[in-house]
Amino acid sequence: MDKSLGELYGLGKIGKSDVAIITLSEVQQAIVYLCENKATGSDSITAEHLKYASQKVAVLLAMFFSGFMTHGQLPDSSLSVTLVPVIKDKTSKVGSLNNYRPIVLASVISKFLEKILLVHIQ
């Protein structure tokens, strides 16, 4: 007999009442707090796309995110990031690995979902 994901991770059986449903108001509130003029991830969607889009996009995102939570699956594209090394001190050794810091370019949609889930956790 197959075990559910909840049982595999020691959480016991997870019922429908335990699934986080993302509401339209949560999506609309998170859109307001998006930071503009930030770099995009691999999907090339900017925060401005979400902020200035039709209200129908917020409805679709709420459905989209609720589907993720219901089925416990995220698309691989939302988990991919681009890692860019940025030099700390230009006057120091450029060839030294310690002279670089990583910048992670993640999808705006995945960062957006993270913000909504943080509200659910708190």
N, C-alpha and C positions, 0 to 999 in steps of 0.2 A: 504494500500500500504506500502510495506517495505521500510525503509530508508537505504541508504548506510552508511558505516562506517564514511565517511567524513561528512555526514549530522548529524549523531548521535553525533559526537564530535564537531559540530559547525564549520566545515571546508568548508561546502558547497559541491557542487559536485566536485569530483576528476576525472579529465580526464586522458586519457592515457599519455598525455604529462607531467603530474604531477608525474608520477611514476618514481622512481629512478632506472635506469638500471645500473647494475654493469658491467663494461667492463673488458675485459681480462687484459688490461694494469694496471688497478687499482688493480686487484688481484695480478698480478706479482709484482707490486711495494710494496704492503703490505707484500708479502711473504719475500721480502728482509729485511724488518724492523722487522720481528718477533724475539723476544728474545729467545735464546736457553737455555737449561738446566733449564727449569721451570717445576713445577709440572703439571701433567695432570688433567683434569676433569674426570667426570664419564665415558667418552667415551674412555679414555686411548690414545688419539691421542696427539702426542707431536708436538712442532713447527718444530722439525727436520724432522718429517714425511712430512710436507708440503714443507720445504725448499729443501729437497733432492729427492722429488718425481718427476715423469715425468711431462713434461709441460702439458700433457693431464689433469692432476689433476687441474691445474689452470683454464683450459677451463671449466671443470665440475663445479668447485666452482663458477665461474662467472655465469654460467647458473643457478646453485642452488640458489645463492643469488638473482639474478634477479627474479627468480620465487617467492621467499619470498616477494620481494618488489611489484611485480605485483599483487599477490593474498592477500597481507596483512596478511599472516599467518606465524608463526614460529613453528617448531616442539617443543613439550614440552621438549624434551631432551636437546634442546639448551638453555632452560631457567632454567634448574635445576643446582644447585650448591651444593658443599659440604662445610659446615662451620666447621672450625677446630679452637678450642680455643688454643692459644699459651700463655704460661706464660710470663709475663713481667719481673718480678724480682724473681729469684729462692730463694733469701735470705729472701724475704718477706713472708707473709701468703699465703700458697698455696691454702687454702680454701676460700679466699676472691675473690668474683666475679670481683672486681675492679683490680685485679692483672692479668687479662687475656685480650688479645686483639684478635679480630676475624681475621682469615685468610680465604678468600673465594677462593675455588678451582673451577674455572669455566672452561668450555670446551674451548680448543684452537680455535675451529671453531667459537664459539660465540664471543670470544675476537677479533678474526680476522675480523668478520663481523662488530663489533663495530668500529674498526679502520677505515675500509672503509667508514662506514656511517659518521664518524666524518669529514672525508675529504669532503663528500657531503654537510654536514651542514655548514662547514666553507666556 
